[in-house]
Amino acid sequence: MMYWDGSMGTWGYVLSGLSFILFWGAVIAAIVLFARSATAGRHGSGGDGGTYSVAEHLLAERFARGEIDESEYMARLAVLRRGRSA
């Protein structure tokens, strides 16, 4: 007859360790994904925090809607890009 002595045994410790690693891995992954999604809309592809890329995007939208012509678009785009390098 076998009696349970209260120990988990080898597989109990292995599964406990794996579940610990998986749980904290999932928590860390969730934090990283949340941080990336929260900052994805704020920053563009530029290294300056994305302020000029947002402005360039808005300018391109105005050009696409026909609110400004090509010469005005190019002139304003040049001003934005010149301001970035200064």
GINOR-V698443 format. One record per backbone hydrogen bond with DSSP energy under -1.0 kcal/mol. CO is the residue of the C=O (numbers start at 1). NH is the residue of the N-H. If there is no record, write none. Layout:
co:CO nh:NH
co:CO nh:NH
//
This chain:
co:9 nh:13
co:10 nh:14
co:11 nh:15
co:12 nh:16
co:13 nh:17
co:14 nh:18
co:15 nh:19
co:16 nh:20
co:17 nh:21
co:18 nh:22
co:19 nh:23
co:20 nh:24
co:21 nh:25
co:22 nh:26
co:23 nh:27
co:24 nh:28
co:25 nh:29
co:26 nh:30
co:27 nh:31
co:28 nh:32
co:29 nh:33
co:30 nh:34
co:31 nh:35
co:32 nh:36
co:33 nh:37
co:34 nh:38
co:35 nh:39
co:36 nh:40
co:39 nh:43
co:50 nh:54
co:51 nh:55
co:52 nh:56
co:53 nh:57
co:54 nh:58
co:55 nh:59
co:56 nh:60
co:57 nh:61
co:58 nh:62
co:59 nh:63
co:60 nh:64
co:61 nh:65
co:62 nh:67
co:69 nh:73
co:70 nh:74
co:71 nh:75
co:72 nh:76
co:73 nh:77
co:74 nh:78
co:75 nh:79
co:76 nh:80
co:77 nh:81
co:78 nh:82
co:79 nh:83
co:80 nh:84
co:81 nh:85
//
